[in-house]
Amino acid sequence: MSTELPPVAPEVLAEAVEHLTPRLRKKLDAATEGCAAGAVLAADGTVTLRFGEDALVTLSPGPAGTITTAEQATCSCLLAPRCLHRAAALGAAPLADIPPEPTTSAAPAESAAPAGSAAASAGTAEPADPTGPAEPVRPVGTTAPAPELTAAQLRAAGALWHVAAEALAAGVTAGGAVVQAELLRAAHTARLAGLPRAEAAALRVVRGLRAARERRAGQRLGDLTGAFRELLHTAGMLASGAADPALTGTARRAYAPGGSLQVHGLCREPVLSATGYGGVVTHLLAPDGTPYSVSDVRPGGLARARGAGSASVALGGAALDHAGLARGGLRIVGATVSPEGRLGAGRGVRATPLPGIAWTEQPAAPLFARPAAEAVAELLAVPDAAESALLGCDVTVVGAAGEHLLVRETRPDAPLLRLLPAHPHPELAHTENLRRIASYPGLLLRVLGRPDLDRTATLRPLAVGPVPGAEYTLRLPEEWLGRADLGYDRLQGAHFPQGAAAPVPLPAAEGPDPLADSPLWRVRRLLETGVAGGRRAVAEAARGTASLAAASYGPLRRAGLTGAADLAAALAAEADRRPRDVFGRLADPSPDGYAWAWLAAATHLAAAERCLIAASWAATPGAVPVSGR
């Protein structure tokens, strides 16, 4: 088993690459590839990597297990610290999470998962990325008025835009260690200027570039495309000086006093990130319906994700584990709360356990009281809140269809919904539980999950329970309080009703998928081609005769998507534009115009896809018009 390298702070890696000579920079990608395979872990926690006979790189992580200063990475060669070996070793290590902002009001004990860890990689919940400064607690999803941008913020945003545009023009194929280091340097400058949202977006792009170049399992080009869109949108709007100052974002885990709270458990879910973090998040609800959560996410990977579900809750001395909290409650005095609703464990926090409530009681009952389509439409109107929001509904199991479990909401003219595992790792219980549920067509279920807003009518369930008053539904143990956490509790045959339900009419097919059947896939493919191969790949893909252009954009125009067709054509034209200098020689074009054209097409595509996704939740099969391919 190979030794894992300690995470490295982005600014440390950026500085190491910056100090390399142009000749060494050309060799950096080759030196980084595979160098981690020979890492050796010493008894004192240091990690060594040998490069030939004369160069030994030593990584000495601090108490938190990360490399946060340049002095913690040394090399024995004569060129150190400006050597290729040291930069390659740092480049092979995973990027460290953004450190939390210090606060005077709380000292939270829970560790946060790295930004973009679980949800981005597998659709599970995770602590949210930076989105707001330390401030008095206000309703989750709201922000305070922000001051005007400073000159330093405008300069940092402009520099980040330019670096991001160059990275987009390079694409994955040319987005090696040097391009990534430029992004990290600009991201660090943005952080120092007080632009945490822009920094977080840049780090997501760097992680996506790494995953794409290493061809990691589970890596999706669509995720990297979305990360580029977010980075360019944030940096471009901030650099223009005309953006809402709230776009600066807020520092992660900025806890503030929350007074006295009473919260009740809804469910718990395992968190497993691609960067080695693991743990659990327990979702809670206040009597007024405000969502909260308690997270325990730290380095440890799969083993910790599986064990944390029954670990003690480090909150105010409450004698509860996460399993008990998910089916219980807490009365908290001196609470500390982050803007995203995470509860902290400061020294002044005191918590007393409360009896649990069933999903049929207040405050949980309203989650299941309205149609899922209404809840999704509300979430789509507030994208920042949609990532962590939970949705409840009662459904009838139809059966398995490929990787999906098909269900239908128990409302008149309800569409088919697709259930996907909240986390697909085979060692977690999600997939096995859904497979067992699929073998009981006609089963009535009460489902609590997170809507996947990148797919049509798709829900990733976190917990299930019996439908009140139904006969053919789950039979759960009394101590489970009417719900099973799909990531931890394993459903057995005794939990299902005996006999067979009334026959459920199986659809001949899953029904039309308005997103997959729409000709918008042509725009999506063009954008992803740019992310994968850079500007040159877009230009080459778009070159051809007028008949080829008509074949590419004609279906979009015939479907009434003229805006998408015009933006795609403009992107192709800009990608193929080659200016000439005063002597008539071809010159390298500025990446700014190409980046703006790409961003315009990507923003339009995202809005159009969200409209189709919202319609898929509300329409019965055949009610959503399917355009020509």
Residue pairs with C-beta under 8 A, 6 or more apart in sequence:
2 36
2 37
2 39
3 36
3 39
3 40
3 41
3 47
4 39
4 276
5 36
5 39
5 47
5 49
5 59
5 89
5 92
5 93
5 94
6 47
6 59
6 61
6 65
6 66
6 67
6 93
7 61
7 65
7 66
7 67
7 93
7 94
7 95
7 96
7 97
7 275
7 276
8 66
8 67
8 73
8 90
8 93
8 94
8 95
8 96
9 66
9 67
9 68
9 69
9 96
10 95
10 96
10 184
10 187
10 188
10 203
10 206
11 184
11 185
11 188
12 67
12 68
12 69
12 70
12 72
12 73
12 90
13 87
13 90
13 91
13 93
13 95
13 181
13 184
14 181
14 182
14 184
14 185
14 188
15 70
15 185
16 70
16 73
16 81
16 86
16 87
16 90
16 91
16 181
17 25
17 28
17 87
17 91
17 177
17 178
17 181
18 181
18 185
19 81
19 82
19 87
20 28
20 82
20 84
20 87
21 82
24 83
24 84
24 87
25 178
27 84
28 84
28 87
28 88
28 91
28 176
28 177
28 178
29 176
29 177
29 178
31 51
31 84
31 85
31 87
31 88
32 88
32 91
32 92
32 177
35 49
35 51
35 88
35 89
35 92
36 49
36 89
36 92
36 93
38 49
38 50
39 47
39 48
39 49
40 47
40 48
40 49
41 47
42 48
45 60
45 61
46 58
46 59
46 60
46 61
47 58
47 59
47 61
48 56
48 57
48 58
48 59
49 56
49 57
49 59
49 85
49 89
49 92
50 56
50 57
51 57
51 77
51 84
51 85
51 88
54 76
54 77
55 75
55 76
55 77
55 83
55 85
56 75
56 76
57 73
57 74
57 75
57 76
57 85
57 86
57 88
57 89
58 73
58 74
58 75
58 76
59 67
59 72
59 73
59 89
59 90
59 93
60 67
60 72
60 73
60 74
61 67
61 72
62 68
62 69
62 72
65 299
66 96
67 73
67 90
67 93
67 96
68 96
70 81
73 81
73 86
73 89
73 90
74 80
74 81
74 86
75 81
75 83
75 85
75 86
75 89
77 83
77 85
80 86
87 177
91 177
91 180
91 181
94 275
94 276
95 114
95 184
95 203
95 206
95 207
95 210
95 275
96 114
97 112
97 113
97 114
97 115
97 275
98 114
98 115
98 130
98 191
98 196
98 199
98 200
98 203
98 252
100 108
100 112
100 251
100 252
100 253
100 254
101 133
101 134
101 251
101 252
101 253
101 254
103 134
103 254
103 255
103 256
105 255
105 256
105 257
105 336
105 346
106 255
106 256
106 257
106 336
106 344
106 346
106 349
107 344
107 345
107 346
107 347
108 253
108 255
108 336
108 342
108 344
108 345
108 346
109 314
109 315
109 344
109 345
110 294
110 295
110 296
110 297
110 314
110 342
110 344
110 345
111 277
111 279
111 295
111 296
111 297
111 298
112 127
112 252
112 253
112 295
112 297
112 342
113 126
113 127
113 271
113 273
113 277
113 279
113 295
113 297
114 273
114 275
114 277
115 129
115 130
115 200
115 203
115 204
115 252
116 126
116 129
116 203
116 204
116 207
117 126
117 271
117 273
117 274
117 275
117 277
118 124
118 125
118 126
118 271
118 272
118 273
118 423
119 125
119 126
119 387
120 204
120 223
121 218
121 273
121 274
122 218
122 272
122 422
122 423
122 424
122 425
123 420
123 421
123 422
123 423
123 424
123 450
123 452
123 460
124 269
124 270
124 271
124 272
124 422
124 423
124 460
125 269
125 271
125 281
125 283
125 388
125 422
125 450
125 462
126 271
126 273
126 281
126 297
127 252
127 253
127 281
127 295
127 297
127 340
127 342
128 252
128 340
128 387
128 388
129 197
129 200
129 204
129 252
130 196
130 197
130 199
130 200
130 249
130 250
130 251
130 252
131 143
131 196
131 197
131 249
131 250
131 339
131 340
131 384
132 143
132 144
132 249
132 250
132 251
132 254
132 339
133 250
133 251
133 254
134 250
134 251
134 254
134 255
134 256
135 144
135 250
135 254
135 256
135 339
136 256
136 257
137 256
137 257
137 258
137 337
137 339
138 144
138 339
139 290
140 290
140 291
140 339
140 340
140 341
140 385
141 382
141 384
141 385
143 246
143 250
143 339
145 246
146 244
146 245
146 246
146 248
147 245
148 245
149 157
149 238
149 241
149 243
149 245
149 248
150 193
150 194
152 193
152 194
153 193
153 194
153 195
153 238
153 248
154 238
154 239
154 241
155 193
156 186
156 189
156 190
156 192
156 193
156 195
156 198
157 190
157 193
157 195
157 198
157 235
157 238
157 239
158 235
158 239
159 186
159 189
160 186
160 187
160 189
160 190
160 195
160 198
160 202
160 231
160 235
160 239
161 232
161 235
161 236
161 239
161 592
161 595
162 591
162 592
163 182
163 183
163 185
163 186
164 183
164 186
164 202
164 205
164 228
164 231
164 232
164 235
164 595
165 232
165 591
165 592
165 594
165 595
166 179
166 182
166 591
167 175
167 179
167 180
167 182
167 183
167 205
167 209
167 228
168 228
168 232
168 530
168 531
168 534
168 535
168 591
168 594
168 595
168 598
169 534
169 535
169 591
169 594
169 595
170 179
170 534
170 535
171 530
171 531
171 532
171 533
171 534
171 535
171 537
172 209
172 212
172 213
172 224
172 531
172 532
172 533
172 534
173 532
173 533
173 534
173 537
174 534
175 209
175 213
175 534
176 213
179 209
180 206
180 209
180 210
183 202
183 205
183 206
184 202
184 203
184 206
186 202
187 198
187 199
187 202
187 203
187 206
188 199
190 196
190 198
190 199
190 202
190 235
191 199
194 248
195 238
195 248
195 249
196 248
196 249
196 250
196 251
196 252
197 234
197 247
197 248
197 249
197 250
198 231
198 234
198 235
198 238
198 248
198 249
200 249
200 252
201 227
201 230
201 231
201 234
201 235
202 231
204 227
204 230
204 231
205 224
205 227
205 228
205 231
207 275
208 219
208 223
208 224
208 227
209 224
211 219
211 224
211 274
212 219
212 221
212 224
212 532
216 274
218 274
218 424
221 528
221 531
221 532
222 454
222 524
222 528
224 531
225 524
225 527
225 528
225 531
225 602
226 454
226 606
228 531
228 598
228 602
229 599
229 602
229 603
229 606
232 595
232 598
232 599
232 602
233 599
233 603
234 247
234 249
236 595
236 596
236 599
237 243
237 247
238 247
238 248
250 339
253 338
253 342
253 344
254 338
254 339
255 336
255 337
255 338
255 342
255 344
255 346
256 336
256 337
256 338
257 334
257 335
257 336
257 337
258 332
258 335
258 336
258 337
258 343
259 334
259 335
260 331
260 332
260 333
260 334
260 335
261 286
261 292
261 330
261 331
261 332
261 335
261 337
261 343
262 286
262 287
262 329
262 330
262 331
262 332
262 354
263 284
263 285
263 286
263 292
263 329
263 330
263 332
263 343
264 284
264 285
264 286
264 287
264 328
264 329
264 354
264 356
264 357
264 363
264 364
265 282
265 283
265 284
265 325
265 326
265 327
265 328
265 329
265 356
266 283
266 284
266 285
266 326
266 359
266 364
266 390
266 448
266 463
267 282
267 283
267 326
267 448
267 462
267 463
267 483
267 485
268 280
268 281
268 282
268 283
268 309
268 322
268 323
268 325
268 326
268 485
268 487
268 488
269 280
269 281
269 283
269 422
269 423
269 462
269 485
269 487
270 278
270 279
270 280
270 305
270 306
270 308
270 309
270 423
270 428
270 487
270 488
271 277
271 278
271 279
271 280
271 281
271 295
271 297
271 305
272 278
272 301
272 302
272 305
272 423
272 425
272 428
273 297
276 299
276 300
276 301
277 297
277 298
277 299
277 300
277 301
278 297
278 298
278 299
278 300
278 301
278 302
278 303
278 304
278 305
278 306
278 308
279 295
279 296
279 297
279 298
279 300
279 304
279 305
279 308
280 295
280 296
280 297
280 305
280 308
280 309
280 311
280 322
281 293
281 294
281 295
281 296
281 297
282 293
282 294
282 295
282 313
282 322
282 325
282 326
283 291
283 292
283 293
283 326
283 390
283 462
284 291
284 292
284 293
284 294
284 325
284 329
284 330
284 343
285 291
285 292
285 363
285 364
285 367
286 292
286 363
287 362
287 363
288 363
289 363
289 366
290 341
291 341
291 388
291 389
291 390
292 337
292 341
292 342
292 343
293 340
293 341
293 342
293 343
294 313
294 315
294 322
294 325
294 342
294 343
295 342
296 308
296 311
296 313
296 314
296 322
297 308
298 304
302 425
302 427
305 428
306 427
306 428
308 322
309 322
309 323
309 485
309 487
309 488
310 321
310 322
310 323
310 488
311 321
311 322
312 319
312 320
312 321
313 320
313 321
313 322
313 324
313 325
314 345
315 330
315 332
315 343
315 345
315 349
315 351
316 330
316 332
316 333
316 334
316 345
316 349
316 350
316 351
317 350
317 351
318 325
318 330
318 351
318 352
318 353
319 353
320 328
320 330
320 353
323 485
323 488
324 353
326 485
327 356
327 479
327 480
327 481
327 483
328 353
328 354
328 355
328 356
329 353
329 354
329 355
329 356
329 357
330 351
330 352
330 353
330 354
331 351
331 352
331 354
332 343
332 349
332 350
332 351
332 352
333 349
333 350
333 351
334 346
334 348
334 349
334 350
335 343
335 344
335 349
336 343
336 344
336 345
336 346
336 349
337 343
337 344
338 344
340 388
356 481
357 363
357 364
357 481
358 364
358 481
358 482
359 365
359 367
359 368
359 392
359 446
359 448
359 465
359 482
359 483
360 468
360 482
364 392
367 390
367 391
367 392
367 448
368 392
368 393
368 394
368 446
368 448
371 393
371 409
371 411
371 414
372 391
372 393
372 409
372 417
372 451
372 459
372 617
373 614
373 617
373 618
375 391
375 451
376 391
376 451
376 453
376 613
376 614
376 617
377 614
377 617
377 618
379 385
379 386
379 389
379 391
379 451
379 453
380 386
380 453
380 610
380 613
380 614
386 451
386 453
388 450
389 450
389 451
390 448
390 449
390 450
390 462
391 448
391 449
391 450
391 451
391 459
392 446
392 447
392 448
392 449
393 409
393 417
393 446
393 447
393 459
394 409
394 410
394 444
394 445
394 446
394 447
394 467
395 407
395 408
395 409
395 410
395 417
395 444
395 445
395 447
396 407
396 408
396 410
396 442
396 443
396 444
396 445
396 504
397 405
397 406
397 407
397 437
397 438
397 440
397 441
397 442
397 443
397 444
397 445
397 504
398 406
398 407
398 408
398 416
398 441
398 504
398 506
398 507
399 405
399 406
399 438
399 441
399 504
399 506
400 406
400 435
400 438
401 418
401 510
403 420
404 418
404 419
404 420
404 458
404 510
405 418
405 419
405 420
405 434
405 437
405 438
406 416
406 417
406 418
406 419
406 507
406 510
407 416
407 417
407 418
407 419
407 445
407 447
408 414
408 415
408 416
408 417
409 415
409 417
410 444
410 467
413 620
414 620
415 457
415 511
415 616
415 617
415 618
415 619
415 620
415 621
415 623
416 457
416 507
416 510
416 511
416 621
417 457
417 458
417 459
417 617
418 455
418 456
418 457
418 458
418 459
418 510
419 434
419 447
419 449
419 458
419 459
419 460
419 461
420 452
420 455
420 458
420 459
420 460
421 428
421 430
421 431
421 434
421 460
421 486
422 430
422 449
422 450
422 460
422 461
422 462
422 486
422 487
423 430
423 487
424 430
424 431
428 487
429 486
429 487
429 488
429 489
429 490
430 486
430 487
432 490
433 464
433 484
433 486
433 489
433 490
433 491
434 461
434 486
436 491
436 496
437 443
437 445
437 464
437 491
440 496
440 497
440 501
441 501
441 504
441 506
442 472
442 500
442 501
442 502
442 503
442 504
443 472
443 473
443 474
443 496
443 497
443 501
444 466
444 467
444 470
444 472
444 473
445 464
445 465
445 466
445 467
445 473
445 474
446 464
446 465
446 466
446 467
446 468
446 483
447 459
447 461
447 463
447 464
448 461
448 462
448 463
448 464
448 465
448 483
449 459
449 460
449 461
449 462
449 463
450 459
450 460
450 462
451 458
451 459
451 460
451 617
452 458
452 459
452 460
453 610
453 613
454 613
455 515
455 613
456 513
456 514
456 515
456 516
456 612
456 613
456 616
457 613
457 616
457 617
461 486
462 485
462 486
462 487
463 483
463 484
463 485
463 486
464 474
464 483
464 484
464 486
465 474
465 476
465 482
465 483
465 484
466 473
466 474
466 475
466 476
466 482
467 473
471 497
472 497
472 499
472 501
472 502
473 497
474 484
474 491
474 495
474 496
474 497
475 494
475 495
475 496
475 497
476 482
476 483
476 484
476 495
477 495
480 489
484 491
484 495
507 621
511 621
511 622
512 621
512 622
512 624
512 626
513 616
514 612
514 615
514 616
514 624
514 625
514 626
515 609
515 612
515 613
515 616
517 626
517 627
517 629
518 559
518 561
518 608
518 612
518 626
518 627
519 555
519 556
519 559
519 561
519 627
519 628
519 629
520 556
520 561
520 564
520 605
520 608
520 609
520 612
521 629
522 552
522 553
522 555
522 556
522 568
523 556
523 564
523 567
523 568
523 601
523 604
523 605
524 605
526 538
526 541
526 542
526 568
526 571
526 572
526 601
527 571
527 598
527 601
527 602
527 605
529 537
529 538
529 541
530 537
530 538
530 571
530 575
530 598
535 575
535 591
535 594
536 575
538 571
538 572
538 575
538 576
538 598
539 572
539 575
539 576
541 572
542 549
542 552
542 571
542 572
542 573
542 575
542 576
543 576
549 569
552 568
553 565
553 568
553 569
555 627
555 628
555 629
556 562
556 564
556 565
556 568
557 565
558 627
558 628
559 627
559 628
560 627
561 608
561 627
563 604
564 601
564 604
564 605
564 608
567 597
567 600
567 601
567 604
568 601
570 597
570 600
570 601
571 594
571 597
571 598
571 600
571 601
574 593
574 594
574 597
575 594
575 597
577 589
577 593
578 586
578 587
578 589
579 586
579 587
579 589
580 586
580 587
581 587
612 624
615 624
616 624
